[in-house]
């Protein structure tokens, strides 16, 4: 079974920035308030969480890095948990998906060096 998050509907219409100082709809807030708790729930229930990023086309690297890379760096998820239980898509802007994958990989790599 899978669960989903429609980011712009559940979080905010203009996701931007890394930290709360960047505005209300920042990557840290999305990760802490929505993404990490829902991913933990999906893992606990042996489900897959789908994050649908449609509805906004200007996701910045800092937002995506903090939200998705931060799952490993800050929220304690393992790369295996993310690979097994998290999916994400943007119908129109596939580069968003590529950037998320890169930010997760970079967080994994940084964790392996520590």
WOFEN-V660592 format. One record per pair of residues at least 24 apart in sequence whose C-alpha atoms are under 10 Angstrom apart, sorted by the first residue. I is the first residue (numbers start at 0). J is the second residue. If there is no record, write none. Layout:
I;J
I;J
//
This chain:
0;41
0;44
0;45
0;46
0;47
0;48
1;41
1;44
1;45
1;46
1;47
1;48
1;49
1;84
1;85
1;86
2;37
2;38
2;40
2;41
2;46
2;47
2;48
2;49
2;50
2;85
3;37
3;38
3;41
3;47
3;48
3;49
3;50
3;51
3;85
3;86
3;87
4;33
4;34
4;37
4;48
4;49
4;50
4;51
4;52
4;87
5;49
5;50
5;51
5;52
5;53
5;54
6;33
6;34
6;50
6;51
6;52
6;53
6;54
6;55
7;51
7;52
7;53
7;54
7;55
8;51
8;52
8;53
8;54
9;33
10;34
11;55
12;54
12;55
13;54
13;55
13;56
13;57
13;58
14;55
14;56
14;57
14;58
14;59
14;62
14;63
15;57
15;58
15;59
15;60
15;61
15;62
15;63
16;58
16;59
16;60
16;61
16;62
16;63
16;64
16;65
16;66
17;59
17;60
17;61
17;62
17;63
17;64
17;65
17;66
18;61
18;62
18;65
18;66
21;62
24;62
25;61
25;62
25;63
25;65
25;66
26;58
26;59
26;60
26;61
26;62
26;63
26;64
26;65
26;66
26;67
26;68
26;69
27;61
27;62
27;63
27;64
27;65
27;66
27;67
27;69
27;70
27;73
28;62
28;65
28;66
29;62
29;63
29;65
29;66
29;67
30;62
30;63
30;65
30;66
30;67
30;68
30;69
30;70
30;73
30;74
31;66
31;69
31;70
31;73
31;74
33;66
34;66
34;67
34;70
34;85
35;66
35;67
35;69
35;70
35;73
35;74
35;75
35;76
36;74
37;85
38;70
38;76
38;80
38;81
38;84
38;85
39;74
39;76
39;80
39;81
39;84
40;84
41;80
41;84
41;85
42;80
42;81
42;83
42;84
42;85
43;84
45;83
45;84
46;83
46;84
46;85
47;81
47;82
47;83
47;84
47;85
47;86
48;81
48;83
48;84
48;85
48;86
48;87
49;84
49;85
49;86
49;87
49;88
50;85
50;86
50;87
50;88
50;89
51;86
51;87
51;88
51;89
51;90
52;87
52;88
52;89
52;90
52;91
52;92
52;95
52;96
53;88
53;89
53;90
53;91
53;92
54;89
54;90
54;91
55;89
55;91
55;92
56;89
56;91
56;92
56;95
57;92
57;95
58;92
58;94
58;95
58;98
59;95
59;98
60;95
60;98
60;99
60;102
61;102
62;99
63;95
63;96
63;98
63;99
63;100
63;101
63;102
63;103
64;98
64;99
64;100
64;101
64;102
64;103
64;105
64;106
65;99
65;102
65;103
65;106
66;99
66;102
66;103
67;98
67;99
67;100
67;101
67;102
67;103
67;104
67;106
68;99
68;100
68;101
68;102
68;103
68;104
68;105
68;106
68;107
69;102
69;103
69;106
70;103
70;106
70;107
71;103
71;104
71;105
71;106
71;107
71;109
71;110
72;103
72;105
72;106
72;107
72;109
72;110
73;106
77;107
77;110
78;103
78;104
78;106
78;107
78;108
//
